[in-house]
């Protein structure tokens, strides 16, 4: 479920217009332009996520040139915002411009783009098919917007106490926070 380059390059142009940093995943590897890679601490709000960024990204001189040279679709593109009003506006209006994409968020300050059919709900359905079980027999846990489709697909969707309000709104159950062992707490009550 990869994003064709004819959608990727207009998105990158949009990132330049917005003045935001961006990166992508291609062939199960993260890539970022060297200028963004070297300055991740300036545009990623959480120090733990900065550490994660460095652990799974490779710097390239220019991401656009790298993608043009490889001429392969990508798995995901991410924008990183410091201005949360700008991010909220983009989250509201970008789906109108890119209906073929799923536009969501998973960490403070980011927006991520996937092909519309590449979401956690579809992934759960595919996993259930491989395991020969129905989605109604599953429990899914989540805390951010990119988890909504999965929580709606599962037989029991559980939101963490620290989940975004939109996630809590679609959940069947709300457990304690992930920092307090929310998954274990919910499982103990549901199947314990």
Residue, then its C-alpha position, 0 to 999 in steps of 0.5 A: x500500500x505505497x504512495x506513488x511519487x506523483x502524489x509524494x512530490x506535490x506533498x513535499x512542495x506543500x511542506x516547503x510552502x508550509x516551512x515544515x521539516x519532513x521525512x519518509x519511509x521507503x523499503x522499510x527504512x526511514x530517510x530524511x534530508x541531511x538538514x532535517x536529520x541534523x536538526x531533528x531536535x529543533x522540530x520534534x517536540x519530544x526528546x524520546x521521539x528525537x532519539x527514536x528518529x535518529x535510531x531509524x532514519x538515514x540522512x541523505x543529501x536531499x530527500x527529493x533528489x534521492x526519491x527521484x533517483x530511486x524512482x520508487x513509491x514510498x510507504x509513508x511521508x511525515x511533516x513536523x510542525x512547531x506551530x500547532x495552529x498551522x498543524x490543526x489547519x493542515x489536518x483539517x484541510x489537507x484531506x480535501x486536497x488529497x482524498x486518496x491519502x489517509x492523513x493522521x497523526x501519531x506523535x505531538x507535532x506530526x502529520x503523517x500521510x499513507x495511502x488511504x488503504x494503508x491504515x491500522x483497521x485494514x491491517x487488523x482485518x488482514x491479520x484476522x484473515x491470515x489467522x482465520x478469526x473475525x475482527x469481532x474476536x479481537x481487542x485493540x488498544x490505542x491512544x492517537x488518531x492513527x489508531x481510530x480505524x483499528x479501534x473501530x474494526x476490533x470487537x473491543x476498542x480500548x483507549x488509553x486514559x492519555x488518548x486524544x479525545x477523538x480516540x476516546x470517543x470511538x472506544x468501547x472502553x477507556x483504561x488507565x494510561x499507558x504509563x500505568x500499564x493500561x493494556x495489562x489493566x484492561x486485559x485483566x478486566x476483560x479476560x482475566 
